[in-house]
Amino acid sequence: MVWSEEQVREFAERSEVEVVAPGDDGTERAPVTVWAVVAGGVPYLRSFRGAQGRWYRRMRRNPDGAVRVGGARLPVHCEPVADEEVRRAVDDAYRSKYGGSPYVDNMLSADSARTTLRLEPR
């Protein structure tokens, strides 16, 4: 399964999305508002709190969740990104999209970069 052009555009244009991460028992937890970017036609997320982010820890334990984007609820699989070249492209996407925010530096930190997740439709 692949993202449609419209879905990718929604990720690129929305300033925020909501992550719906499953708990350890598999039930969905309350949505968490996060920033999302698109790099190379693929949506990515990062945790502002690095590996300590609660939603991030949940998605790592159970990578099948959902993201709410522009009124649509999209089932996703979150895949960790270790490739430095991809992480740099995601850095560039965060810088470009959120560069005017005082919070962008935190999203570019090594702690946050290590939490880069590629969103795959499911």
FIKOLZA-1660 file (N, C-alpha, C; in steps of 0.1 Angstrom, whole numbers, plus 5000, padded with zeros to 4 digits):
% residues 122
   i   px   py   pz ch aa at
   1 5008 4988 5000  A  M  N
   1 5000 5000 5000  A  M CA
   1 5009 5012 5000  A  M  C
   2 5005 5023 4993  A  V  N
   2 5012 5035 4992  A  V CA
   2 5003 5047 4995  A  V  C
   3 5009 5058 4999  A  W  N
   3 5001 5070 5002  A  W CA
   3 4997 5076 4988  A  W  C
   4 4985 5082 4988  A  S  N
   4 4980 5089 4976  A  S CA
   4 4987 5103 4976  A  S  C
   5 4987 5109 4964  A  E  N
   5 4992 5122 4963  A  E CA
   5 4985 5132 4973  A  E  C
   6 4972 5130 4973  A  E  N
   6 4964 5139 4982  A  E CA
   6 4968 5137 4997  A  E  C
   7 4970 5125 5001  A  Q  N
   7 4974 5122 5015  A  Q CA
   7 4987 5129 5018  A  Q  C
   8 4997 5127 5009  A  V  N
   8 5010 5133 5011  A  V CA
   8 5009 5148 5011  A  V  C
   9 5001 5154 5003  A  R  N
   9 4999 5168 5003  A  R CA
   9 4993 5173 5016  A  R  C
  10 4984 5165 5022  A  E  N
  10 4978 5169 5035  A  E CA
  10 4989 5169 5046  A  E  C
  11 4997 5159 5046  A  F  N
  11 5008 5158 5056  A  F CA
  11 5017 5170 5054  A  F  C
  12 5020 5174 5041  A  A  N
  12 5029 5185 5038  A  A CA
  12 5023 5198 5042  A  A  C
  13 5010 5200 5040  A  E  N
  13 5004 5213 5042  A  E CA
  13 4999 5215 5057  A  E  C
  14 4996 5205 5064  A  R  N
  14 4991 5207 5077  A  R CA
  14 5002 5210 5087  A  R  C
  15 5000 5220 5095  A  S  N
  15 5010 5224 5105  A  S CA
  15 5011 5214 5116  A  S  C
  16 5000 5207 5119  A  E  N
  16 5000 5197 5130  A  E CA
  16 4991 5185 5125  A  E  C
  17 4994 5173 5131  A  V  N
  17 4986 5162 5129  A  V CA
  17 4984 5156 5143  A  V  C
  18 4975 5146 5144  A  E  N
  18 4974 5139 5157  A  E CA
  18 4977 5125 5156  A  E  C
  19 4986 5120 5165  A  V  N
  19 4990 5106 5166  A  V CA
  19 4981 5099 5175  A  V  C
  20 4975 5088 5171  A  V  N
  20 4967 5079 5180  A  V CA
  20 4976 5067 5182  A  V  C
  21 4982 5066 5193  A  A  N
  21 4992 5055 5196  A  A CA
  21 4985 5045 5205  A  A  C
  22 4986 5032 5203  A  P  N
  22 4980 5022 5211  A  P CA
  22 4988 5020 5224  A  P  C
  23 4980 5017 5235  A  G  N
  23 4986 5014 5247  A  G CA
  23 4991 5000 5247  A  G  C
  24 4997 4996 5258  A  D  N
  24 5003 4982 5259  A  D CA
  24 4992 4971 5258  A  D  C
  25 4980 4975 5262  A  D  N
  25 4969 4965 5261  A  D CA
  25 4962 4966 5247  A  D  C
  26 4967 4974 5238  A  G  N
  26 4962 4975 5224  A  G CA
  26 4951 4985 5222  A  G  C
  27 4946 4991 5233  A  T  N
  27 4935 5001 5232  A  T CA
  27 4942 5014 5228  A  T  C
  28 4934 5022 5221  A  E  N
  28 4940 5035 5217  A  E CA
  28 4940 5045 5228  A  E  C
  29 4950 5053 5229  A  R  N
  29 4951 5064 5239  A  R CA
  29 4946 5077 5232  A  R  C
  30 4945 5087 5240  A  A  N
  30 4941 5100 5235  A  A CA
  30 4951 5105 5225  A  A  C
  31 4946 5111 5215  A  P  N
  31 4955 5116 5204  A  P CA
  31 4964 5127 5209  A  P  C
  32 4976 5127 5204  A  V  N
  32 4987 5137 5207  A  V CA
  32 4990 5145 5195  A  V  C
  33 4990 5158 5196  A  T  N
  33 4993 5167 5185  A  T CA
  33 5008 5168 5183  A  T  C
  34 5012 5166 5171  A  V  N
  34 5026 5166 5167  A  V CA
  34 5028 5173 5154  A  V  C
  35 5041 5176 5151  A  W  N
  35 5044 5181 5138  A  W CA
  35 5047 5169 5129  A  W  C
  36 5044 5171 5116  A  A  N
  36 5047 5161 5106  A  A CA
  36 5054 5168 5094  A  A  C
  37 5063 5161 5088  A  V  N
  37 5069 5166 5076  A  V CA
  37 5069 5155 5065  A  V  C
  38 5071 5159 5053  A  V  N
  38 5073 5150 5041  A  V CA
  38 5087 5152 5036  A  V  C
  39 5094 5141 5034  A  A  N
  39 5107 5141 5027  A  A CA
  39 5107 5130 5017  A  A  C
  40 5111 5133 5005  A  G  N
  40 5111 5123 4994  A  G CA
  40 5097 5117 4992  A  G  C
  41 5087 5124 4994  A  G  N
  41 5073 5119 4992  A  G CA
  41 5068 5110 5003  A  G  C
  42 5075 5109 5014  A  V  N
  42 5071 5101 5025  A  V CA
  42 5069 5109 5038  A  V  C
  43 5058 5107 5045  A  P  N
  43 5056 5114 5058  A  P CA
  43 5064 5108 5069  A  P  C
  44 5069 5118 5078  A  Y  N
  44 5077 5114 5089  A  Y CA
  44 5072 5122 5101  A  Y  C
  45 5075 5116 5113  A  L  N
  45 5072 5122 5126  A  L CA
  45 5085 5121 5135  A  L  C
  46 5085 5130 5144  A  R  N
  46 5096 5129 5155  A  R CA
  46 5090 5133 5168  A  R  C
  47 5096 5129 5178  A  S  N
  47 5091 5132 5192  A  S CA
  47 5099 5144 5197  A  S  C
  48 5091 5155 5201  A  F  N
  48 5097 5167 5206  A  F CA
  48 5105 5163 5219  A  F  C
  49 5100 5154 5227  A  R  N
  49 5107 5150 5239  A  R CA
  49 5117 5139 5237  A  R  C
  50 5121 5136 5225  A  G  N
  50 5130 5125 5222  A  G CA
  50 5124 5112 5226  A  G  C
  51 5133 5103 5230  A  A  N
  51 5128 5089 5234  A  A CA
  51 5119 5089 5246  A  A  C
  52 5119 5100 5253  A  Q  N
  52 5110 5100 5265  A  Q CA
  52 5096 5104 5262  A  Q  C
  53 5093 5108 5250  A  G  N
  53 5079 5111 5246  A  G CA
  53 5070 5099 5247  A  G  C
  54 5059 5101 5254  A  R  N
  54 5050 5090 5257  A  R CA
  54 5044 5083 5245  A  R  C
  55 5040 5092 5235  A  W  N
  55 5034 5086 5223  A  W CA
  55 5044 5078 5215  A  W  C
  56 5057 5083 5215  A  Y  N
  56 5068 5077 5208  A  Y CA
  56 5071 5063 5214  A  Y  C
  57 5071 5063 5227  A  R  N
  57 5074 5050 5234  A  R CA
  57 5063 5039 5231  A  R  C
  58 5051 5044 5230  A  R  N
  58 5039 5035 5227  A  R CA
  58 5041 5030 5213  A  R  C
  59 5044 5039 5203  A  M  N
  59 5045 5035 5189  A  M CA
  59 5057 5026 5187  A  M  C
  60 5067 5027 5195  A  R  N
  60 5078 5018 5194  A  R CA
  60 5074 5004 5199  A  R  C
  61 5066 5003 5209  A  R  N
  61 5062 4990 5215  A  R CA
  61 5052 4983 5205  A  R  C
  62 5043 4992 5200  A  N  N
  62 5033 4987 5191  A  N CA
  62 5032 4996 5179  A  N  C
  63 5039 4994 5168  A  P  N
  63 5040 5004 5157  A  P CA
  63 5028 5006 5148  A  P  C
  64 5017 4999 5151  A  D  N
  64 5005 5001 5143  A  D CA
  64 4995 5009 5151  A  D  C
  65 4993 5021 5145  A  G  N
  65 4984 5031 5152  A  G CA
  65 4977 5038 5141  A  G  C
  66 4974 5051 5144  A  A  N
  66 4967 5059 5134  A  A CA
  66 4972 5074 5135  A  A  C
  67 4970 5081 5125  A  V  N
  67 4972 5095 5124  A  V CA
  67 4960 5103 5119  A  V  C
  68 4956 5113 5126  A  R  N
  68 4945 5122 5121  A  R CA
  68 4951 5133 5113  A  R  C
  69 4947 5134 5100  A  V  N
  69 4953 5145 5092  A  V CA
  69 4941 5151 5084  A  V  C
  70 4939 5164 5086  A  G  N
  70 4929 5171 5079  A  G CA
  70 4915 5164 5079  A  G  C
  71 4911 5160 5091  A  G  N
  71 4898 5153 5092  A  G CA
  71 4897 5139 5089  A  G  C
  72 4908 5133 5083  A  A  N
  72 4908 5119 5080  A  A CA
  72 4916 5111 5090  A  A  C
  73 4912 5100 5094  A  R  N
  73 4919 5091 5103  A  R CA
  73 4926 5080 5094  A  R  C
  74 4939 5080 5094  A  L  N
  74 4947 5071 5086  A  L CA
  74 4954 5061 5094  A  L  C
  75 4951 5048 5092  A  P  N
  75 4959 5037 5099  A  P CA
  75 4973 5037 5094  A  P  C
  76 4983 5037 5103  A  V  N
  76 4997 5037 5099  A  V CA
  76 5005 5026 5106  A  V  C
  77 5016 5023 5100  A  H  N
  77 5027 5016 5107  A  H CA
  77 5039 5025 5108  A  H  C
  78 5045 5026 5119  A  C  N
  78 5056 5035 5121  A  C CA
  78 5069 5027 5121  A  C  C
  79 5078 5031 5112  A  E  N
  79 5090 5024 5111  A  E CA
  79 5102 5033 5115  A  E  C
  80 5110 5029 5125  A  P  N
  80 5121 5037 5129  A  P CA
  80 5131 5040 5118  A  P  C
  81 5137 5051 5117  A  V  N
  81 5147 5055 5107  A  V CA
  81 5161 5056 5113  A  V  C
  82 5170 5048 5109  A  A  N
  82 5184 5049 5113  A  A CA
  82 5193 5055 5103  A  A  C
  83 5189 5055 5091  A  D  N
  83 5197 5060 5080  A  D CA
  83 5199 5075 5081  A  D  C
  84 5212 5079 5083  A  E  N
  84 5216 5093 5085  A  E CA
  84 5212 5102 5073  A  E  C
  85 5213 5097 5061  A  E  N
  85 5209 5105 5050  A  E CA
  85 5194 5109 5050  A  E  C
  86 5186 5099 5053  A  V  N
  86 5172 5101 5054  A  V CA
  86 5169 5111 5066  A  V  C
  87 5176 5109 5077  A  R  N
  87 5174 5118 5089  A  R CA
  87 5178 5133 5085  A  R  C
  88 5188 5135 5077  A  R  N
  88 5192 5148 5072  A  R CA
  88 5181 5154 5063  A  R  C
  89 5175 5146 5055  A  A  N
  89 5164 5151 5046  A  A CA
  89 5152 5155 5055  A  A  C
  90 5150 5147 5065  A  V  N
  90 5139 5150 5074  A  V CA
  90 5142 5163 5082  A  V  C
  91 5155 5165 5086  A  D  N
  91 5159 5177 5093  A  D CA
  91 5156 5189 5083  A  D  C
  92 5160 5188 5071  A  D  N
  92 5157 5198 5061  A  D CA
  92 5143 5201 5060  A  D  C
  93 5134 5191 5060  A  A  N
  93 5120 5193 5059  A  A CA
  93 5114 5200 5071  A  A  C
  94 5119 5197 5083  A  Y  N
  94 5115 5204 5095  A  Y CA
  94 5120 5218 5095  A  Y  C
  95 5132 5220 5091  A  R  N
  95 5137 5234 5090  A  R CA
  95 5129 5242 5080  A  R  C
  96 5126 5237 5069  A  S  N
  96 5118 5244 5059  A  S CA
  96 5104 5247 5063  A  S  C
  97 5097 5237 5069  A  K  N
  97 5083 5239 5073  A  K CA
  97 5081 5247 5085  A  K  C
  98 5090 5245 5095  A  Y  N
  98 5088 5251 5109  A  Y CA
  98 5099 5260 5113  A  Y  C
  99 5107 5265 5103  A  G  N
  99 5119 5273 5106  A  G CA
  99 5116 5286 5114  A  G  C
 100 5104 5291 5113  A  G  N
 100 5101 5303 5120  A  G CA
 100 5097 5301 5135  A  G  C
 101 5096 5288 5139  A  S  N
 101 5092 5285 5153  A  S CA
 101 5104 5284 5162  A  S  C
 102 5103 5289 5174  A  P  N
 102 5114 5288 5184  A  P CA
 102 5116 5273 5188  A  P  C
 103 5106 5264 5184  A  Y  N
 103 5107 5250 5188  A  Y CA
 103 5115 5241 5178  A  Y  C
 104 5117 5247 5167  A  V  N
 104 5123 5238 5156  A  V CA
 104 5137 5233 5160  A  V  C
 105 5145 5241 5167  A  D  N
 105 5158 5236 5171  A  D CA
 105 5158 5223 5179  A  D  C
 106 5147 5222 5187  A  N  N
 106 5146 5210 5195  A  N CA
 106 5143 5198 5186  A  N  C
 107 5135 5200 5175  A  M  N
 107 5132 5189 5166  A  M CA
 107 5144 5185 5157  A  M  C
 108 5154 5194 5157  A  L  N
 108 5166 5191 5150  A  L CA
 108 5177 5185 5159  A  L  C
 109 5174 5184 5172  A  S  N
 109 5184 5179 5181  A  S CA
 109 5187 5164 5178  A  S  C
 110 5198 5160 5183  A  A  N
 110 5202 5145 5182  A  A CA
 110 5192 5136 5188  A  A  C
 111 5187 5141 5200  A  D  N
 111 5177 5133 5207  A  D CA
 111 5164 5131 5199  A  D  C
 112 5159 5142 5193  A  S  N
 112 5147 5141 5185  A  S CA
 112 5150 5133 5172  A  S  C
 113 5161 5136 5166  A  A  N
 113 5164 5129 5153  A  A CA
 113 5164 5114 5155  A  A  C
 114 5169 5109 5166  A  R  N
 114 5169 5095 5168  A  R CA
 114 5155 5089 5169  A  R  C
 115 5145 5097 5171  A  T  N
 115 5131 5092 5171  A  T CA
 115 5123 5094 5158  A  T  C
 116 5130 5096 5147  A  T  N
 116 5124 5098 5134  A  T CA
 116 5117 5085 5131  A  T  C
 117 5104 5086 5127  A  L  N
 117 5096 5075 5123  A  L CA
 117 5090 5077 5109  A  L  C
 118 5092 5068 5100  A  R  N
 118 5086 5068 5087  A  R CA
 118 5072 5063 5088  A  R  C
 119 5062 5070 5083  A  L  N
 119 5048 5065 5083  A  L CA
 119 5045 5057 5071  A  L  C
 120 5040 5045 5073  A  E  N
 120 5036 5037 5062  A  E CA
 120 5021 5034 5063  A  E  C
 121 5014 5036 5052  A  P  N
 121 4999 5033 5053  A  P CA
 121 4997 5018 5055  A  P  C
 122 4986 5015 5062  A  R  N
 122 4983 5001 5064  A  R CA
 122 4968 4999 5062  A  R  C
% end
